[in-house]
């Protein structure tokens, strides 16, 4: 299958080039010809008034938690987890997670997110939904070692790896998902590390999200969560650490030395009052930082345009520096840096040989006028409703705002059904 995107503005090499053509051959970007003949291609996509961006990469989320949207708002993290989220999660099953995931993928595609990094339960069902929707994803079974099901969860994560790693025409990778230092004691982290070493599986973990988490870890182990995981050998595996809000200079040094990547979740961190991560300091140290939404239960949406804008704004205030994170840096955090967090070196850029995850963003809206700087406009003025067409792995999954891989009306019916089923315990 060959596709031509014709006469679009294209984000390449950190700048916008107008009136460009992109040729996609199979699942890869092939070239940028000057005068292509449309008759030579299986499909032609007109790019007039469109901005071509790499697909947005959501480096940390819990996709099926769309079903918890607005269920437990305006709460402190541990109260939110212990008294609302965890009790409800006891009632999840494959059916519920499948349709909660499908709702997430509809929202993601509609808003220009083409790749996600997930940690949750019933992940085989999440993978099946992602496969049907055409999404690209890193999948991890969320693991906790403090209850009776720690070994069972780890076995499920390994089985997920055997069944889904590099499946879906290469769209899926599988990671191990130890939840956090406060749910995974040292002996359990060692089991996870050993499994990762045996099967060559990377890690996705929450670390140093709240000050209370760090204080408790210091009290119990005499070390920060970052130092503890390092001493346990977890960082000997490629690791994506979500949040990293409360990290000190020694933590940052460890993360740089071990090439730990960070998923920055600005909206979730603000909503739960966890704090603002020292992103500029981590980036200055050479740490790769991507952006994530976290789950819809703590955001409450899966909108990466919103995360880009917020990431570019809050660090200006935190650092008292309007140059702290500029628009280009925010866009790169949402694309190429996020792709690196997911283990890709050929994703998140529009270059020959890159995987063809591409957005066409309509610039005809009032919010795009006047058009002085399309990078700035994309981050500060653009929004998810501007996305017109989405391609993942060389296949169009949304054309002119119409989802092509998801039966939207059926999905809405099924989401209503499984929501009633999930929350029947609450009366």
N, C-alpha and C positions, 0 to 999 in steps of 0.2 A: 504494500500500500504506500503510495507516494502522495504527499500533500504539499500544496503551495499556499503559503500565506502571502498575500500580495498587497504592496503599497501600505505598509503599516509603519508606525514609529516603533523602533526596537531598542530595548535597553541592552546595550552591549558595552563591555569594557568600562563600566561605571559611567556611561553617558547615554543619551538618547540620540539615535540616528533616525531621521525622518525618511519616509518613502523607501523603506527597505523591503526586500522579499526574503522569505525563509522557506527552504525546502526541507521537508521531513521525509526520510526514507525509513520505513518500518517504525521502530521506536526511538530512532536517533535523529537529531538535527544533522543534515548533510552539508548544506552550503547556503550562501546568501547571494544568489545571482543577480546581475543588473537588469537583464531583459529576458526573463523567462517566458516561454510560450505556454499559456495555460493548458493547451491541448496535450501537453506532455505529462500531465499529472492526473491521478485518479480523483482527486478532490482539490478544489480551489476555494480558499477562504478569503473574502475581501477584507482588507484591513484599513479601509478609509476611515479616518477619524478614530482609529483604534491605537492603543498603546500595548505593545507586546511585552509582557513581563515573564520571568520564570515563575512557575507555579510556587505558591507560598507553602512554607514548610512549618507545620505545627509540631514542635519538638517535645511537647509534653501535654498529654491529655488523658482522659478516661472516657472514651467515646460514649459508652452506654449510659453514662451519668446524665445524658440529655433528659432522661426520665425523672431526674431529681431537680430539674430546673425550677427554681422558685419554691421548692419544697422546704428548704431550711436556709433562710437568708438572715443576714445581720446577726451573726453569732461568732463567738470566739472559736478558734480552730478545734481545740480538743473537745469542747462542749458540742460543737457541730458534728465532729466525728463520732464521739462516744454515745451521744444521746439521740442523734437523728440518722446519720448516714449508716453507720455500722449496723444498727438494728434493722433498718430497711433492707440493707444488702443481704441479710440472712434469707430474704425471700426471693432473691434473684434465681433465674434458671436460664437454660439455653434459649428458650423462646423469647423471654423478656430481653435478654442481652442482644439477640439478633435484631429485634426491631428497634431497640434503643440505639444500637449502632447504626442501623440504616437511616434513622432520623438524623444522626450526627453527620453521616456522609452526604446526605442531601444538603444539609446546611453548609458543610465544608465546600462541596463542589460549587454550590450557588455563590459562595463568597470568595472563590478563587484559591482555596486550599487544596493542594493536590497530593500532599504527603503528610502523614501523621505518625507520631510515636506514642504508642498506647501502653498502658499498664492497667490491667483489670482482671476480672474473673470470666469464666466461660469463654475463653478467648478463641476457641475453635469456632464458635458462633460468630464472634466479631470478625474473624478472618473470612468466613463464608460470605458475610454481608459485604465486607470490603472487596472481595473478589468479584462479586456480582456488580457492585457499584463502579468497579474499575479503579479504585483508589490505590495509591502506593502507601505502604505502611510498615513500620517496625512494631512488632507485637511482643508483649511480655505478659506472662501470667503474674499478677500481683502476689507476692509471697510474704507470709508472716510466720515467724518462728516461735511466737509466744503461745499459740493455741495448739490444739490436738492435730491440726491438719497440715503442719509445716512440711512434713516429708511427702504427703500426698500432693500438695501444691507444687513442690519442686519436681516431682515425677511428671505432673501434668505439663509443667513448663518444658521439660525435656522432650516430652511427646509432641508438644506444639512445635518445637524446633525440628524434630524429625519429619513432621508432616508438612510444615509450611515454610521453612527457610528456603528462600530463593524460588518459591512457588509463584503462581500467577504471572508467568512470563517474566520472572525476576523482580516483580513489584514488592515482594515481601521479604523482610528479614526478621529473625526472631532473636529476642534478647531475654536475659533472666531478669526478673523484676522484684528483688528484695525491697520491701516497702520503705523501710527507714530504720535508723539505729534503734529507735524505741519500740519497734515491733519485731526486730530481728536481732536476738542476742548474738554474742560473738561465736558461740559454737555453731549456730545456724548459718551465720555469714560464712564460716569456714566451709560448710557443706555446699553452699551456693558457689563459693569460689572454686572448690574442687570440681564441681559439675561443669562450671564454665571452662576450666582448664581442660577437662577431659574432652568436651565436645566443641571447644573453641567458640563459645557463646559470649557476646558482650553483655554489659550490665546497664540497667536503667533503675535508678534509685532516687528517692527523695532524701535530701541532706540539708541540714541547717536551715530549715524553713522558718522556725520561730526561735526567739531568744530562750524560751522555756525549754525547748528541745536541746539546745546547746548547754544550758545550765544543768539540766538533769544528766546529760551525758558526762559533763565534767564532774559532777557529784558522784556518779556511779563508777566511772572508769578513769577519771583523772585526765581525760582527753576530749577534745572536740569531736563531733561526728566525723569530720574530714580526717583528722589524725587517727581516729579509731579504725576507720575503714582502710586507711593506708597501712596501719600496723597489722591488720588482719589479712593483708595481701589482696584485697578486693580490687585495688587499682592496678594490679598486675594484668588485669583484663581491661580491654577498652571500656570506658565508663562514661555514661551520660548521667550527670547529677542534676536533678530538678531543684530549682529555687536558689539554694546557696545565698540566702539573704544575710545570714549572720555568720560571716567568715572573717577571720583575722589575717594578718599578713603571713603567718606561718601556714595557714590553710591554703592561701593563694599560692605560696611557694610550692607546697605539695602538689596542688592541682596542676600547676604548670609543669613540674618535673614529671608527673605521671600522665600528662596529656589528658586530664579529665576535662570533658566538655560540659558546658552548663546550659540548661534550659531555663531561660529567664521568663517568668510568668508575671508581668507587671500588674495586670488587672486582678488576678487572684490574690496576689500578695497585698494589694491595697484593700481589697474587699474584706479579707480576713484579718486585716491590720497586722500582718506578719512583718511588714517593713519594706524597705526598698533595697534591693541587692546592690552591692558596690560594683556595678557593671563596668564603669569606666576604669576602675582600678584593675579588675580582672582582665579586661581587654588590653590595657596597657602592659600587663604582665605577659601577654601573648596567649591567653586562654581563649578558645573558641566559644562564643556565646551565641546561641540561637534563641528564638522566641517561641513561647507556647501559650496556649489559652488556659491550661489546666482543664478540669471538667466543667461542664455547663452548670454544675451545682455550685460552683464557687467563682463564677465569672460574670454573667450567666449565659454567655454566647460564645460561639466558636468562630470569632471574627478576627482574622489575622490583620486586616487593615486597621482595626481598632488597636490591636497590640502594637503594631508598628508606630502608630501615632503616639500612643501613650509612652512607649519606650523612649521615643525621641524627646518627649516633654518632661517626664518626671526626673530624669537625670540632670537636666538643666537646673532644676530647682534644688535637687539634692546636692549638687556640686557648686551651686551658685555660679554657673558657667553656661551661657547660652550656646556655647560650642561643644558641650559635653558629648552629646550624641546628635549628629546632624542627620538630615533626611536620607542621604546616601547610605550612611552607616546603618540606619534603621532598616532600610530596604534590604541591604545585604544580610543583616541579622535574620530577616524573615525568609531569605532565599538561600544564597550560597553557604552562609555560615550554618544555617539550620540543616542543610544537606550534609555538611561535614559532621554535624552532631549525629546524624543518622548513619554515618559510615560511608558516604558517597564522595567520590572525587570527580564525578561526571554528571552532577545534578545541581540545579540552582543557578545555572548560567545559560545564556543563549549563545552558544558557540558550536562550531562544527564538532561533532562527536559527543555532545551532551545529550542526555536523555531528554526526549521531547515532552516535557511537562511545561505547558505554555498557557498563559492567560491572554485573552484579548479584552482590554478594558476600554469601555466607551468613554471618549473625552468630549462628548457633545453636551454634557450637563452644565448647568449654570456654575457648579462648583469647580469647573475646570477653566473658567474664564476670568481674566485673560491668561493666555498660555505661556507665561514667561519661562517656567521651569517645570517640565513634566515629572521629574524625580521628586521635587518638592511638592508638587500638586498631588502625586500619588500617595505620599505619606501624610501630608497635612490636610489635604482637601478631599482626596479620594475616599471612597468607601466601598464596602462589599457589594452594594447594589449597582455599582458601575460595571461590574464584571459581566461581559456579554457571552464569551465563548471560552470553554476550558478543554484542554487536551492533556491527557495523561498517558505516558508511554506510547505516544504517537497516535492515540485514538481519541476522537472527539467524544467527550462525555456530557458536555452541555453546549448547545448551539443556540445563540440568540436567546439566552435565558431559559431554554427548554432542556430539562434533564432528560438524557437519552438512555441512561442505564438503570434508572429507578422509576418504578411505577408509583408516582407520587400519591395518587388517590388511594391505592391499596395501602401504601405505607402509613398514611394518616389514619386509616381505619384500624390498622393493626397496632399502631402506637396507642390509640385510645383504649383498645382492648387490653393490651399488656399493662398499661398504666393502672387500669382498674384492678387487674390481677395482682400487680405488685403491691399496691397500697390497700388491698382488702384487709390486711392485718390491722390497719389503723381505724377500721370501722367506717 
